[in-house]
Amino acid sequence: MENTLKPMDAEQLREYGHKMVDFIADYYKTIENFPVLSQVEPGYLRDLLPDSAPNQPDPFQHVLDDIKAKILPGVTHWQSPNYFAYYPSNSSVAGFLGEMLSAGLNIVGFSWITSPAATELEMIVLDWLAKMLKLPEDFLSAGQGGGVIQGTASEAVLVVLLAARDKVLRRVGKDALEKLVVYASDQTHSALQKACQIGTTSSTAVDPLLALGKIAKSNGMWFHVDAAYAGSACVCPEFRHFIDGVEEADSFNMNAHKWFLTNFDCSVLWVKDRSALVQALSTNPEFLKNKASQANMVVDYKDWQIPLGRRFRSLKLWMVLRLYGLENLQCYIRNHIKLAKHFEDLVAQDPRFEVVTPRIFSLVCFRLLPPTNDEYHGNKFNHDLLDAVNSTGNVFISHTVLSGKYILRFAVGAPLTEEKHVNAAWKVLQYKATALLEESLG
């Protein structure tokens, strides 16, 4: 059949690619028409799709129709300007274009020889970003260190944990394995529970890096700094002091895919001593051996990560840095922080609410004060408020628990968010709070 979709055909790619780009652009134009938090019930999709794949190809338009009618209702819209939950997960035109190009080239860049540009661009673009963050020169690729793109901060934590473990075991002997200890904040990233870092995920409190680093160094400990969310803000000179002390760190991580206009996934990890990663993670089977690697002339990123295969992720970060430039990225960050301060001011003006922790970046932690001082009812009150707000579909926020208190989190960071969206979200919160308070008194 003439219209059958071939495995790869330049003209078909052009035709269908145009249609898909139009579909995605239309999605962004109408994104505010969708409930931010998907309102479907578990298992909804099984009733809408066939039990088995088709024997004959479906028309592309039918697939797009199914995406509209069946898939999008089950999507929580992370790019919505009314999305304020968890942390942002930025998409951008530049990031999207880089992701598209990466998918088009579709290389598997586990070693230098598999695509030299993939390795070398990653080294260069992570040196650029390190310089934007004013990281110590020890983290640059010209020396013994360097950067690598991981999928997530969880992967970054795991690889440095393995590197730290093996480094100390080489010193004290493998029999000491059961005696090793990991120290972390009680608010650290959930990945630590899986992998076994310093950082405060729930509230973005900032640890005293310099003091912690000196303690770690004096005790021969590996010191890892996780700035997955807030690291992006440190490209602004006025926020750079929050990572003062990073010079004491052995490794440093930030997620460009959170708040830096780079589509998921792009978690950037820098280390001062890349040999520690390589010694812990290197594999060298016969079928991967090649002249450049054997001569130790190149970096093979397969030895800096858990998986063997890896995508050409540096393309999208390179495009973000080139197509926006440092000044625009700084303005982007500052605008979200300004919007978060605006929301914090709105909360502070309503005596029924309290701001729970000092806002530093673009996250506001707050709660509705219960009619009585009963902490149980206070927690239930805020839980009910969260459910009531999210069930409207007009806004999506999330929560945490700090010192036994159920806290609401309002994280500004979606690329399309403006002051009007912050104001509208606050009105929903006030309206639902009024209803809950009246119900408790009635």
C-alpha atoms as one frame of an Amber mdcrd trajectory, in Angstrom:
protein
   0.000   0.000   0.000   1.286   3.417  -0.993   0.350   5.140   2.290   1.815
   2.466   4.568   4.207   3.967   7.088   7.706   2.740   6.325  10.260   2.023
   9.065  12.086   5.189   7.996  11.386   7.501   5.083  12.478  11.123   4.915
   9.332  12.436   3.236   6.977  10.510   5.512   8.958  11.788   8.502   8.546
  15.331   7.217   4.777  14.865   6.707   4.005  13.126   9.983   6.537  15.191
  11.887   4.778  18.400  10.829   1.466  16.946  12.011   2.902  15.951  15.374
   4.533  19.347  15.924   1.191  20.992  15.081  -0.538  18.656  17.539   1.911
  19.522  20.323   1.752  23.270  19.583  -2.058  23.121  19.715  -1.787  21.274
  23.021   0.251  24.112  24.488  -2.195  26.705  23.163  -5.084  24.934  24.912
  -3.266  23.516  27.949  -5.301  25.606  30.397  -8.498  23.903  29.216  -7.442
  20.635  30.874  -7.749  19.813  34.581  -4.177  20.173  35.858  -4.373  17.001
  37.935  -5.854  14.102  35.981  -9.291  13.258  37.345  -9.490   9.659  36.052
  -9.884   6.562  38.232  -7.250   3.780  38.381  -7.631   1.350  35.478  -9.596
   3.814  33.324  -7.554   3.184  30.188  -8.010  -0.589  29.987 -11.701  -0.106
  29.217 -10.908   2.333  26.408  -8.247   0.418  24.462  -8.398  -2.983  22.729
  -7.083  -6.116  24.419  -4.396  -6.627  21.780  -2.345  -4.711  19.219  -3.758
  -4.313  15.686  -2.781  -6.754  12.935  -2.982  -4.021  10.311  -1.737  -0.430
  10.693  -4.078   2.253  12.012  -4.246   5.641  10.268  -2.127   8.281  11.991
  -5.137  10.559  12.447  -6.945   7.805  14.369  -3.970   7.585  16.718  -4.024
  11.360  17.267  -7.778  11.183  17.897  -7.206   8.493  20.529  -4.520  10.613
  22.189  -7.032  13.465  22.491  -9.973  11.343  23.641  -8.254   8.657  25.744
  -4.686   9.573  26.680  -4.859  13.290  27.526  -7.635  12.814  30.127  -5.188
  10.549  31.971  -2.334  13.058  31.834  -1.419  15.344  34.715  -0.284  18.495
  32.941   3.140  19.310  34.345   3.594  22.153  31.852   0.320  23.855  32.808
   0.750  27.390  34.179  -1.491  26.236  37.050   0.866  23.422  38.053   2.455
  24.177  41.445   3.063  20.652  42.824   6.274  18.816  43.771   8.928  20.664
  41.779   8.764  21.992  38.226   9.761  19.800  35.297  10.511  22.321  32.604
   9.866  22.007  28.913  10.902  24.677  26.437  11.072  25.285  22.708  14.869
  24.909  22.766  14.734  21.806  24.946  12.080  20.252  22.734  14.122  20.916
  19.589  17.199  19.330  21.159  15.142  16.316  22.253  13.735  15.987  18.737
  17.204  16.069  17.210  18.473  13.507  19.721  15.580  11.194  18.795  16.275
  11.774  15.102  19.972  10.901  15.298  19.180   8.112  17.783  22.760   7.258
  18.688  23.748   5.098  21.658  26.778   6.942  23.004  28.199   4.638  25.656
  31.802   5.162  24.552  33.646   7.861  22.624  33.949   5.770  19.482  30.177
   5.157  19.254  29.700   8.881  18.501  32.622  11.168  19.359  30.439  14.304
  19.218  28.092  12.950  21.888  30.922  12.489  24.389  32.784  15.669  23.528
  29.714  17.927  23.458  28.686  16.617  26.880  32.108  17.440  28.295  32.070
  20.926  26.776  28.487  21.880  27.663  28.921  20.696  31.267  32.087  22.782
  31.527  29.997  25.745  30.293  27.362  25.125  32.943  29.975  24.615  35.669
  31.435  28.020  34.793  27.953  29.599  34.873  27.573  28.197  38.413  31.126
  29.310  39.279  31.996  25.797  40.423  35.617  25.143  41.423  37.964  24.334
  38.546  38.398  20.846  40.012  34.984  20.003  38.535  36.029  20.898  34.969
  37.017  18.262  32.427  40.465  19.787  31.834  41.645  18.359  35.156  40.958
  15.143  37.038  37.218  15.785  37.346  34.376  16.561  34.995  30.631  16.372
  34.438  28.269  13.689  33.243  24.534  13.720  32.485  22.570  11.162  34.481
  18.875  10.435  34.061  17.822  11.660  37.513  19.279  12.883  40.807  18.518
   9.404  42.157  20.982   7.928  39.666  23.530  10.603  40.555  23.221   9.726
  44.251  23.635   6.033  43.502  26.769   6.374  41.366  28.559   8.668  43.841
  27.537   6.383  46.686  29.131   3.449  44.868  32.230   5.533  44.108  32.485
   6.667  47.739  31.995   3.114  49.023  34.670   1.617  46.792  37.099   4.452
  47.468  36.974   3.898  51.220  37.070   0.111  50.873  40.271   0.381  48.841
  41.721   2.205  51.834  40.394   0.114  54.737  39.764  -3.247  53.072  36.627
  -4.964  51.789  35.935  -6.622  55.133  34.876  -3.203  56.481  31.825  -3.070
  54.192  29.299  -3.690  56.975  30.798  -0.893  59.075  30.311   1.849  56.488
  27.915   4.675  57.387  26.060   7.220  55.229  25.166  10.544  56.859  22.314
  12.644  55.456  19.738  15.248  56.406  16.410  13.803  57.597  14.873  15.838
  54.758  17.131  14.340  52.094  15.943  13.069  48.724  13.859   9.889  48.763
  16.417   8.241  46.478  18.705   7.798  49.463  16.260   5.281  50.917  16.706
   3.225  47.759  20.414   3.749  47.187  21.466   4.291  50.747  23.807  13.180
  50.418  23.142  16.423  51.646  19.986  18.356  50.694  16.476  19.160  51.854
  13.864  18.140  49.342  10.620  18.930  51.175  11.239  22.555  52.046  14.429
  23.596  50.158  16.225  24.506  53.340  19.938  24.935  52.591  22.567  23.037
  54.553  25.769  24.766  55.810  28.002  23.318  53.101  31.311  24.788  54.258
  30.995  23.464  57.811  29.740  20.073  56.654  32.493  19.859  54.052  35.222
  20.511  56.594  33.805  17.806  58.886  33.653  15.374  55.972  37.200  16.146
  54.867  38.664  15.827  58.372  37.070  12.393  58.655  38.042  11.189  55.186
  34.405  11.091  54.024  32.993  11.620  50.533  30.920  14.821  50.519  28.068
  14.971  47.975  25.927  18.077  47.476  22.483  17.630  45.925  21.161  20.886
  44.482  18.708  19.129  42.158  16.110  21.913  42.248  17.797  25.017  43.653
  21.076  24.637  41.774  19.505  26.349  38.759  19.010  29.533  40.795  22.741
  29.688  41.506  23.456  30.942  37.978  22.138  34.253  39.394  24.914  36.052
  41.312  22.540  36.995  44.150  21.814  33.310  44.858  25.269  31.845  44.241
  26.192  32.143  47.933  23.775  29.324  48.739  26.336  26.860  47.391  29.334
  28.533  49.044  31.342  25.652  50.405  30.901  23.550  47.271  34.676  23.753
  46.939  34.780  21.211  49.792  32.490  18.784  47.918  33.636  15.667  46.093
  30.548  15.739  43.881  27.751  18.157  43.009  24.431  17.520  41.277  21.672
  19.677  39.785  18.703  18.812  37.592  18.611  20.941  34.461  15.252  19.287
  33.763  13.623  20.835  36.822  13.975  24.598  36.555  16.389  25.209  33.703
  14.206  24.882  30.601  15.719  21.514  29.643  13.253  18.722  28.921  13.377
  15.626  31.114  15.723  13.831  31.592  18.909  15.804  32.225  20.456  15.495
  35.692  23.960  16.927  35.759  26.608  15.422  38.034  30.104  16.818  38.499
  32.919  15.007  40.302  36.386  16.178  41.299  37.952  12.766  40.762  36.496
  10.937  37.791  38.745   7.946  38.414  36.671   7.183  41.531  33.575   6.761
  39.322  35.441   4.777  36.697  36.985   2.395  39.221  33.578   1.698  40.767
  31.550   1.432  37.553  33.850   0.426  34.687  33.271  -2.681  32.606  35.446
  -3.619  29.681  34.115  -6.673  27.839  35.959  -7.754  24.730  33.248  -6.612
  22.294  33.498  -2.996  23.544  37.284  -2.713  23.307  38.673  -0.182  20.830
  41.926   1.642  20.131  40.950   5.056  21.558  39.646   3.592  24.809  42.520
   1.159  25.254  45.023   3.986  24.781  43.250   5.990  27.513  42.862   8.932
  25.108  39.134   9.498  25.619  36.283   9.552  28.116  33.843   6.634  27.939
  30.708   7.730  29.773  29.522   4.118  30.183  32.036   4.037  33.064  30.399
   7.030  34.791  26.893   5.560  35.124  24.881   2.408  35.941  23.481   1.553
  32.451  25.605   0.791  29.418  23.494   2.658  26.835  22.939   6.404  26.902
  21.125   8.979  24.781  22.543  12.152  23.231  21.154  14.277  26.093  23.723
  17.055  25.873  22.108  18.295  22.640  19.071  19.723  24.425  21.127  21.388
  27.177  23.455  22.834  24.525  20.455  24.220  22.645  18.997  25.722  25.829
  22.262  27.490  26.646  22.750  28.714  23.084  19.186  29.701  22.178  18.412
  31.459  25.489  21.783  32.591  26.816  22.747  33.209  30.427  20.963  36.564
  30.843  17.572  35.217  29.724  17.955  32.146  31.942  18.717  34.389  34.913
  15.613  36.504  34.189  13.528  33.341  33.933  14.650  32.158  37.395  14.211
  35.609  38.963  10.678  35.920  37.624   9.585  32.666  39.284  11.163  33.727
  42.563   9.331  37.060  42.319   6.028  35.211  41.711   6.674  32.952  44.715
   7.343  35.995  46.892   4.042  37.432  45.653   2.251  34.248  46.722   4.042
  34.289  50.080   2.820  37.863  50.616  -0.761  36.819  49.801  -0.576  34.004
  52.361   0.897  36.307  55.000  -1.977  38.803  54.525  -4.625  36.193  55.394
  -4.639  35.532  59.175  -6.234  32.118  58.604  -2.971  30.871  57.073   0.668
  30.763  58.114   3.924  30.553  56.152   5.708  27.627  57.817   9.309  27.919
  56.614  11.198  30.905  55.237  10.922  31.046  51.450  14.333  31.081  49.779
  13.701  30.275  46.129  10.339  29.704  44.430   8.783  27.240  46.894   6.335
  28.432  49.568   5.498  26.068  52.442   2.299  27.108  54.197  -0.744  25.773
  56.015  -4.279  26.643  56.997  -4.485  27.220  60.737  -7.080  24.953  62.364
  -9.896  26.494  64.431  -8.399  24.804  67.511  -4.799  24.023  68.416  -5.434
  20.311  67.971  -2.580  19.094  65.749  -4.466  16.038  64.501  -7.335  18.181
  63.292  -4.857  20.686  61.887  -3.269  17.979  59.764  -6.630  16.619  58.623
  -7.769  20.158  57.834  -4.845  20.764  55.499  -5.175  17.312  53.947  -8.826
  18.066  53.187  -7.898  21.477  51.783  -5.325  19.885  49.468  -7.897  17.373
  48.173 -10.548  20.055  47.720  -8.212  22.343  45.776  -6.785  19.608  43.533
 -10.187  18.107  42.780 -11.264  21.376  41.135  -8.792  20.703  38.317  -7.987
  24.426  38.290  -4.733  24.087  40.220  -2.427  21.331  41.442  -0.369  21.599
  44.643   1.310  18.962  46.808   2.252  18.511  50.467   4.937  17.406  52.882
   5.212  16.724  56.604   7.616  18.837  58.645   8.063  18.166  62.375   4.789
  16.245  62.423   2.820  18.988  60.686   1.011  18.447  57.371   2.252  21.288
  55.169   1.075  22.515  51.760   3.727  23.237  49.128   3.337  25.836  46.366
   6.211  25.542  43.865   6.348  28.161  41.110   8.350  27.063  38.087   6.258
  26.185  35.035   7.431  28.122  31.955   3.931  29.495  31.203   3.095  30.665
  34.756   2.295  34.369  35.188   1.094  36.465  38.122  -2.533  35.953  37.078
  -2.145  32.195  37.557  -0.693  32.680  41.044  -3.591  34.996  41.947  -6.156
  32.529  40.585  -4.597  29.664  42.564  -4.720  31.727  45.747  -8.405  32.498
  45.184  -9.153  28.775  44.857  -7.263  28.118  48.101  -9.120  30.891  49.923
 -12.513  29.749  48.602 -11.958  26.132  49.631 -10.526  27.183  53.000 -13.632
  29.279  53.695 -15.866  26.313  52.851 -13.882  23.989  55.154 -13.890  26.456
  58.050 -17.629  27.039  57.718 -18.232  23.302  57.602 -16.170  22.736  60.764
 -18.115  25.414  62.626 -21.497  24.293  61.276
